[in-house]
Amino acid sequence: MTSEVDAIIGSNIRRIRELSGMSKRGLAQAVGISWSQIQKCEEGKEGERRISAGSLVAVATALNCSLDQLWKGIEPGEPMMALPAHSDDAIAVATNFDRILSAAHREAIANLIATLAQP
């Protein structure tokens, strides 16, 4: 179970970091840990993949997100699942989507994407 939690947290860190446009090196520097430790954490590799509680707080601060966002997908008694990795194009769409001021335009784009994604 511990390894599942570590993998989910790592996946969440990667997703939020990519959405924010921050590099692994930039995050590592902001948190005060090595770039390789960030990479191992994000990839869920054995060994040094765990980050301390203090470093998690520093990650949340550097990424301007809540601790809850880092724990997304981890609920006691619920099945745990890491969020899927996304392409660079998907991250760019997600990053820019919330910048669209018109709710009608956002809805139209969401509907278009859903229609195009149908098999």
N, C-alpha and C positions, 0 to 999 in steps of 0.2 A: 504493500500500500504506500509506503514512504516513497518508493521510486515512482509510482504513479503521480503522486502529489508533486514531486520534483519535476517530472516531465511536463505536467500541466502548467506549473508556475513558469518554467523555462519557455514553453510555447507562448504563454501570455506576455512574457517580457519581450520576446522576439516580435510578436504581433504589434504590441504597443510601440516598441522602439521603431519598427519599420513605418508605422503610421505617422509617427512624429517626425520622421526623416532623419533620425539620429543614427550615426554609425555605431558599430560595436566598440570601436576604439574610443569614440566620444563618450559613450555611456560608461565604459570602464574608467576613463579618466575622471568623469564627474563623480563616480562612486568611490574611486580610490582602490579599485581592484584591478587585476590583470585582464587584458583583452582575452587571453585564452580561457580565463575563468568564466567570463561572460559567454564565450562561444560554447564551452562545455555545458554550461547551465542551459543555454537556449536549445542545444541539440540533445540534451538529456543523456549525455555520455556518462559512463561509469567513472567513478573516482571523485574529482573535484567539482561535481555538478551542483552541489548544494551551496547556497549562499547563506550567510548568517542573517539573523533577523534584522540586525542593524544595517546590513547592506541592502536588504529588501526595502527598508525605509528610505535609504539613500537612492535606490533605483526608482522608487515611486516619486520621490522629489525631483530627480533628474528628468524623468519622463513626464512630469506634471500630471500624474494620475493618482488615483486613490489606491490604498492597499487592497481594497476590495476588488479592483480591476485586476490586480496580479493574482488573486485567488479565484477568479471567475472559473466556474466549472468544478469547483471543489465544495461540495455540500455534504455534511455528515448524513449518512444513510442513503444518499443518492448515488447512482452510478457515475463514475468519473470519466471524463473524456477530454482529451486535449483537442483544442480547436485546430482545424486543418490549416496547413501553410497556404498562403495565397501568392499568386503571381505578382510581379511588379506592377502589371497593368491593373490588377484588382486593387492593389494597395493605392495606386494613384487615383482610381475612381473613388474609392472610399474616402481618401484624404480630401478630395475636392468636392464630393457630394454635399457635405454639410455646409460648404461655402456658398451654395446656390441659395439665394435669398427667397426666391419664389417657391412656396409650398406646392403650387400647381406644377411647376417645372420639375421639382424633385419627384413628385408623384408620377409624372409622365415618363421621366427617365427610369424610375423603378419599374414601371409597367413595361417599358420597352425592353429593358434587360431581362425581365421575367419571360416575356414573349420570345425573345431571341434564344433564351437558354432552354426552352422546351425541346425535348427530343423529337 
